[in-house]
């Protein structure tokens, strides 16, 4: 199974962890350069654009927390979402944003850090 993941990584430039929960309704309009960590959870109808990263905060000694995206959330190109944040239902993350805090339902955020 590891060789299949490696082959897909070479072909697409993506790295989806087998532990991530990604429903079939997730949309990847431009599926290149996407990294999704092992504890990431996507709900129905999420849309993810190219060169985005979803992962843990990576701090040693702390519980590894991963993002949770509620239904209908959209994350645009180049965005990074790390840590145990929740992106609320229908929220939008602007291109090249860095999300370090949870985003309320129906909100839009942009920037580094995203506000």
PENORVEN-V121902 format. One record per residue. N is the residue number from 1. RES is the residue in three letters. SS is DSSP state (A for helix, B for strand, O for the rest). Layout:
N:RES:SS + N:RES:SS
This chain:
1:UNK:O + 2:UNK:A + 3:UNK:A + 4:UNK:A + 5:UNK:A + 6:UNK:A + 7:UNK:A + 8:UNK:A + 9:UNK:A + 10:UNK:A + 11:UNK:A + 12:UNK:A + 13:UNK:O + 14:UNK:O + 15:UNK:B + 16:UNK:B + 17:UNK:O + 18:UNK:O + 19:UNK:O + 20:UNK:O + 21:UNK:B + 22:UNK:O + 23:UNK:O + 24:UNK:O + 25:UNK:O + 26:UNK:O + 27:UNK:B + 28:UNK:O + 29:UNK:O + 30:UNK:O + 31:UNK:O + 32:UNK:O + 33:UNK:O + 34:UNK:O + 35:UNK:B + 36:UNK:B + 37:UNK:O + 38:UNK:O + 39:UNK:O + 40:UNK:O + 41:UNK:B + 42:UNK:B + 43:UNK:O + 44:UNK:O + 45:UNK:O + 46:UNK:O + 47:UNK:B + 48:UNK:B + 49:UNK:O + 50:UNK:O + 51:UNK:O + 52:UNK:O + 53:UNK:B + 54:UNK:B + 55:UNK:B + 56:UNK:O + 57:UNK:O + 58:UNK:O + 59:UNK:O + 60:UNK:O + 61:UNK:O + 62:UNK:O + 63:UNK:O + 64:UNK:O + 65:UNK:O + 66:UNK:O + 67:UNK:O + 68:UNK:B + 69:UNK:B + 70:UNK:O + 71:UNK:O + 72:UNK:O + 73:UNK:O + 74:UNK:B + 75:UNK:B + 76:UNK:O + 77:UNK:O + 78:UNK:O + 79:UNK:O + 80:UNK:B + 81:UNK:B + 82:UNK:B + 83:UNK:O + 84:UNK:O + 85:UNK:O + 86:UNK:B + 87:UNK:B + 88:UNK:O + 89:UNK:O + 90:UNK:O + 91:UNK:O + 92:UNK:B + 93:UNK:B + 94:UNK:O + 95:UNK:O + 96:UNK:O + 97:UNK:O + 98:UNK:B + 99:UNK:B + 100:UNK:O + 101:UNK:O + 102:UNK:O + 103:UNK:B + 104:UNK:O + 105:UNK:O + 106:UNK:O + 107:UNK:O + 108:UNK:B + 109:UNK:B + 110:UNK:O + 111:UNK:O + 112:UNK:B + 113:UNK:O + 114:UNK:O + 115:UNK:O
